[in-house]
Amino acid sequence: MAGYRDLLRTPGVARIIAAQLTARFPNGMISLVILLHIEGITGSYGAAGIVLAAVSIGQALAGPVTSRWMGRWGMRRVLTLTTIVSAASLLAVAFLVVPVPVYIVLGFIAGASTPPIVAAVRTIYAKMVNSTQLTALYSLDASLQEVIWILAPVLITFVATQAGTVAGLVLVVVFLVGGGAWFILSPEVGRVRIPRSKRSFGTVLTRPPILLATVVGFLIIGSFAAVEASVVATFDHGGLEAGLVLAVFSIGSLAGGFAFGHLPMGRWALARRLTVVAFGLALTALWINVWWIGGTLFVAGIGIAPALAVLSAVTTASVKFSDTAEAFGWVGTGQLIGAAAGSAVAGILIDGPGGVTASYAAAAAFCALGLLVAIVFVRGLPDLRVRGASPIPDTEPVATIG
């Protein structure tokens, strides 16, 4: 904790963390509110899962592109444009009563225009602290982002059940625009310029650590998406139980991040941390009871923030600074395709004969596969215990404004 306090005293770090967390707050609400909104209109979790999958697919396809655009046109221009388009699309989902295929198209547009906040801020981090502090900063970021998953599900569930899902979607747009404006206007966003990459689009995926981070991210985020859909279906949407159980999941991650996120990141760090997640998720399907599910998800959550911190550190350490935004875009794409797959699979299983028990088992299977990949291809991951997580230097100076 002392190391984290020192980080927060670094000029600008606390401000940029607070701004980006606010801008990303809709991420913790949009899945739940779209599931509830579309299910309320259609009466089908399968249809709701497909619309949510369209959102994730849109994010996945556009993520690397909009992230790379920031090196060409600047972060502020790209973030402003995407925020406007995404907000307009979500408002259309909220207020239009249309067939499911139209919701799918609107969801895709909203996803494709999601502002690349994560790629922007994690690229900025690399220029705010030295290499020895960067892994700790990623751990702090991964831990504090759980505040989103603790508060946002409870807030959006309360608003959606008490005021309606339309009000819930409007609240998402308020955070999207307000938080986005705070982040976009932050001095750090204008101060750090991402140089234009000299490599062709997609070349970063040829680096084994980036490909591994993308695949593992796909599998573990797929497991989390399946858990989220399963919890919502387990407790229907007549009360706050779903939001509270998902908040417990995130509290476990927050606790794990603060307790273990600072540990050195060797090649086996990812596998060790995913073992905790896989163990907790494997227990979840054994008993469909609010206390049991909450307890097992808390155990699983302990490994989440530490594992995500490893993925961020591996991504930064494996590419040049000019390629960091695109690399994070591709890793994000893997995670979002995983979210689409996890939501769709869970939605289909929930509507099927296996019900929520089968969807919890699917969540555990996604995570177990991620753990297996981390073990089998462990030699493809860098050892960050000595060199830190700073990006590979570019061959020419990187301009800094200000």
N, C-alpha and C positions, 0 to 999 in steps of 0.2 A: 504493500500500500504506500510505503514511503516513496518508492520509485514512481508510482502513479501520481502522487502529489507533486513530485518534482516536474513531471511531464506537464501537468496542468498549469504550473507556474511559468512554463516557456511561453514567451509572448505570442499571442494569437491562437494557441492550441485550444484553450478552453472555449474561446469564442467560436472557432470553426467547428469544433465538436458539437456545441450546442445548436449552431445553425443547421448543420447537416442532419442532426437527429430530428429536428423539427421538420425539415424538408422531407425526410424519409418517413415521418410518422404515418402517412397514408398507407405505406407498405404493410403495416400491421392491421389495417382496417379493411382494405379493399377486397381481400379474398372472402372474408366473412360476410361483408355486406352484399357482395355480388351473389354469393351462394344463397343468402337469405332472400334477396330481392328476386332473383330469377326463379328460385324454388317457390316463392310465394305466388308468382304469376303463373307458372306452368304446372306446379304440383309435382315436379320431378327433380330429384337430386342429380340424376344423370344429365338432364338438360343444363342444370346450373353448373355442373362440373365441366361440361363442354364449353360453355361461355367463359368460364374462368380459365380453362385451358387456352382459349383463343387470346385472352389477355396475356397470358404467359408466353404464348408463341410469338405474339407481336413484340413483346419485350425482348425475347430471345433473338429474333431476327434482326431487330434494329439496334440492339445494344452495342455490338462491336462497331457498327456504322456511325452512330451518333457519338460514341466515345472517340473514334478516330477523327470525326469532324471537329472536335474541340482543338486538335492540333492544327487544323487548317483555318478555321474561322474564329477561334477563340471560345473559351468556356462560356462567357456571359451570353453571347449571341445564341449558341446552341441550346443552353439551358432555358433561356427566355422563350424561344420558339417552341420547344418541346412542352414546356409547362402550359402554354396557352392552348395548344392542340389537345393535350391530354385532358385538361380541365373541361374543354368544350365537349369532348366525347363522353366523359363521365356524366355530365349534365344531361346529355341526350339519352343515355341509358336510364337515368333517373326519371325523366319526365315523359318519355315516349312509350306508348303501349303498342308494340309491334310484334310480328312473328319472331320465333327464336332465331332463325337465320340472320335477321337484322341485328339482333342483340349480339350475335357472334361477330358480325362485321364491326359494330361499334366497339365491342370489347377488344378486337384486334387493333383497331386504330388507337384506342386509349393505351393499350400496351406498347404499341410501336412508338408512341410519342412520349413514353415515360422519360422524364429528365434523367440523364446519366449522372446522378448525384454521387453514387458510390465510386464510379471510375474517376470522377473529378476530385473528390476529397482524398481518396487514397493515393492519387498521383500527387496532390498538394502535400500530403504528409511527408513524402520523400524529400521535400525541400524545406521542411520546417524543423526537423531534428537530425541529429547525426546518426550514423549507421548503428551504433550501439544502443540507441534509444528507439529505433524504428520498430523492432519486434515488440517491445513493450507498448508502443503506441498502438500498434495493430491489435494487441491483446486488450488494451483499454477500450479501443473502439468496438471490438467484438463484444466486450462485456457490457458497455454502456448502451449498445444498440438493443440489448434485451429490455431496456426500459420501454422501448416501443412495443415489444411483444407482451410486456406485462400490462401496460396501461391501455394500449390501443384496442385489444380484443374486448376488454371489459367495457370501455367507453362506447365502442361501436355496437356491441350487443345491447347495452342499455338503451342507446338512442334508437336502434332499429326496432327493439321490442316495445318501447314506450312511445316513441314518436313516429315510427314507421321507417321502412327501408329507404324511401325517397329522402327523408331528412338525413338518414345515415350517409347516403351518397353525396348530399350537399355538404355535409360536414367534412367528408373526404376532400372535396374540392377546396374548401376553405383552408384546410391544412396544406394542400398541394400548392395553392397560390401564395398563401401567406408565408409558409416555411420556405418555399422556393425563392420568394423575393428576398427574404433575410439572407439566405445562403448566397444568392447571386450578387447581392450588394456588399457582401463581406469583403474587406480589403484583400484578404489572401487570394480570393478568386481572381481579382484583377492584377495581383502582384506576380503570380506565377504563370508563366506562359509555357504551354506544352509545345515543344518544337515539332515541326512537321516531319513525320517519319519518312525515311528514304527507302524503306522496304515496302514491298507490295502487300496489299491487304491480305490478311490471313497468314502471313509468314510466321507470326509469333506462335502459331499452333504447331509448327514443326519442332519447337523446343519441347523435349519430353516433360520437364516439370510443369509447363503450362498445360499440355495435353492431359497430364495426370490430374492436375488441379481441376480442370474442366470436367473430366469424367467423374471424379470423386464428388465434386460439387453437385453434379447431376443426380447422383444416387442419394446423397444424404439430404439434399433439399427435397427430392422426391419423397423421401420418407417423412419429412416434416409436413409436406402438403397433404399426404395421406392421413397423417395423424390429425391435422386440423379438420379435414372433412369428416373423419371418423368421430371426433369429439362433438362437432356440430350436430351430426346425425344421432349420436348417442343420446344427447340431451334435448334433441329437437330444437325449437327456438321459443320455448315458452318461459324461459327464465334466464338467469345469469350464469347457470352452471357451466355452460360451454366456455364463456369468456374467462371465468375464474380458473377452470382447469387448465386452459391454455396459458393463463398468467402464471400458474404454478410451474408449468413446463419452462417458461422463460426465467422465472426466479431461480430455478435450478441452474440454468445456463449462466445467469448473472453471478451466482455464488461460485460456480466452477471457474468462471473467468477471473474473478478477483483472487480466488484461492490458488489456482494452478496456471493461469495464463502467462505468468511471468517466467515460468520454467524454461530452460534452454530448449531450443528446437533442433534436435538432431533428426536423422533420417527416419527414426522410428516414432517420432513424436506424434505424427498424424495417426498411425495405427493404434498407439496406446490410448489416445483420446477418443477415437471412434469406438474402441472396445467398450468403454463405459456407456456410450449412447446405444450401441447395439444390444447390450445386456438389458438396459432399462426397457427398451422397446419390445424386446422378446417377452418380457413379463406382462406387458400391458394387456394382451389379448386373452390372458388366462381367466380374467374375471371382470365382467362389465359392471363395475360398481364405482361410484364417484370417488370414494376414498382410495380404492385400489388404483384406479387409473391416474388420479392425481399424484399418488405416491410414486408409482413406477415412472411417470413422466418427469417427476422431479429428479429421480436418479438418472434418467436418460439425459436430462438437460445439463447435468454437471459437466458433461464432455463437449457440449455444443460450442460454446464461445471459445474454449481453448482450441478445438479443431478448426473452426473458421479462422482463427488468428493464424494458424499454420498455413492455411490456403492463401491468405493475403500476403504473408511474408514470403512464401515460396514464389508467388506471382511477381512481386516487386524485384526479388533478388535474381530472377532468371532472365530479365530483359533489359534493354537500354531504356533510359528515362523517356525518350521520344516514343517508345512503344508501350509504356506502362498503361496508359489509358485504354488502348486497344486490347491489351492483354487482360485487363480487368473486365473489359466488355465481353470478351470470349468466355472468361470464367463465369461471368454473370449469365451469359447465354446458356451455358451448361446447367447452371442452377435453375434457370427459369424453364428450360425444357423439362428438367426434372420435376419442377412444380406442376407443369402442365400434365406430365405423365402421372404423377402421384395423385393429383386431383381427379383426373379422368378415371384412373383405375379404381380409386376409392369410391367415386360416385357410382360406377358400374357395379362394384361389389356390394355396396350398400343397398342398391335396388334389387340385387340378386338374392338367391336363397341363403347365402352365407351371412348376409347382413353386416353389421358393424364388426363382428368378430373377424370375418374374413378381411375387412379393410385394415384393421389393426395388424393382422398378420402380414399383410402386404407391406405396411409401413416398416415392420421389422425386417422383412426380406430386402427391401431397398437398402437399408442401412447396412445389413450384413454383407451385401455385395460391395458396397463402398469400402468396408473394412477389408474385404478380401483383395480388392484392387490395391489398396494402400500397402498390404503385406507383400503381395506377389511382385509389385513393381517398386519396392522400397528403394532400390538402387538408383531409380530415376529422380529421386528427390534430393535437393541440396542439403548439406549439413550447415546449419546457420549458427552453430554454437560459437564459432570463431569470427566469421566474416560479417555477420549481421545481415540485414535484409535490404540494404541500399541497392538501387538499381545499378546495372553495369553502366559506366560513364559513356556518354556520347563522345564522338571524336572531335566535336567542336563545342565552343562555349554555349551554354543555355542562357538565353536572355532573361533577365528579371526586370520587371517594370517597377519603378518606385524608388 
